[in-house]
C-alpha cells in the first residue's frame, strides 16, 4: 500500500488535470455529517453520490480515501461505512 503523501499527490494531480470537479464547487454536500438535520444529511449524501457517479476522477478519489483511511465525508461515491466494507 502506498503512503498518505503518494495518495494525496495523485488525487491532487488528477484534480488539477480536470481543473473543476464537483467536490470543489459544492464541498458541503460531500460532508453530510456536518448537516444538523437527518433528512438534509440523507439528501446531501444522495446528491454527493450522484455527482461522484459522473466524476472523471472517482477512482482516484476512492483510492486516496481508502489509503488514507478517511473516516469522514463522501469520497469516490462511498460513505465512510461503505468504504469500510470495501475489500471484505
C-alpha positions, 0 to 999 in steps of 0.5 A: 500500500502506498503512503498518505503523501503518494495518495494525496499527490495523485488525487491532487494531480488528477484534480488539477488535470480536470481543473473543476470537479464537483467536490470543489464547487459544492464541498458541503454536500460531500460532508453530510455529517456536518448537516444538523438535520437527518433528512438534509444529511440523507439528501446531501449524501444522495446528491454527493453520490450522484455527482461522484457517479459522473466524476472523471476522477472517482477512482482516484478519489476512492483510492486516496480515501481508502489509503488514507483511511478517511473516516469522514465525508463522501469520497469516490461515491462511498460513505465512510461505512461503505468504504469500510466494507470495501475489500471484505 
